[in-house]
Amino acid sequence: MDFGESLQIEAGHVGGRWELDRTMEDVDFIEQVVRAVAAGRVVEVFGPGRSRVEVTFPDGTQAVETGGVSPRGCLPSPGWVRRGRRVNYAPY
């Protein structure tokens, strides 16, 4: 999404949202994320009121982002990432 002076990319349902500037480094990051999503290198782990998205790039590095929709002040239960429902997205 284009917000004039900033960009936003989403690669998940709750988590996986990055808000970026219009620098060449951030544009390169967006390109890497889009290519990883198209290649099916995205895993999303769902927990109560949140999810964590792991995008794996060709060199093996990862971009990880966690988002939540829980009421303010609610803390995640310990170990939710380990016990949560994992979804491996297929390539496009």
N, C-alpha and C positions, 0 to 999 in steps of 0.2 A: 504494500500500500504506500502511496505517495502522500506525504503530509506537507508538501512545500519544501521546508528546510530539513525535514527528517524522513526516514523510511522505516517501515515496519514489515517484518516477515514473520509468518506463522507456519509452523510445521507440525502442529498437533491440535488436540481438541481444547485442552485447558492450559497445559504448559507448552513450551516451544514457541514463545513469542519473543522476538528480539527487536528492540527499538534502536535504530542506528542513525548516524549522521550521513551526510552526503559526501563522505571522503572516499577516495579510491580503495582504501583498505576495507571499508564497510561494503562497498559495492562488490569487491572480490569475495567477501564473506557471503553475501547474498547469493552470488553465482555458485559458490561451493555448496551451500545448503540446497539450492534448487537441484544441482546435479546429484547430490546424495539422495534427496527425496526421490528423484526420477529413477535412481539405481536401486532403490529399496533398502537403503542403509539407514533406516530410522526405526527406533524402538521407543514405544511409549508405555510407561508404567503408570497404572491408575491406582489411586488410593482414595480414601474418603475425602471428597471435596478438592482434590488436586490431581495433577499428573506431572510426570517428569519425562521430558523428551531428550533422547540421546541420538544425535546425528553423527555418523561416522564418516570421516573424509577418506579419500583414497590412501593417504599416507598413514592411516590408523589413528590419527588424532580425533578427538570428539568435541563437539559443542553440546553442552548440556544446559537445559533451562527447565526450571520448575515453576509451575503456576498453580494458583489455587482460587477456588470460589467459596471457601468456607467463611462463616461469619467471622468478623474481626475479633482477634484475640484467641481464636481456636488454634491450638498447636497440633502439628501432625503427630500421630502415634509413632513411637520409635519403631524402626524397622519396616515402615510401610513400603519403602522402595523394594525391599527384599521379598516381602509377602504379597505385594500388589499384583494385579492382573497385568501381564505383559502382552503387548501387541507388537508383532514384527510386521511392519507394513511392506507389502509386495511392491516390486518395481512397476513403474508405469510403462 
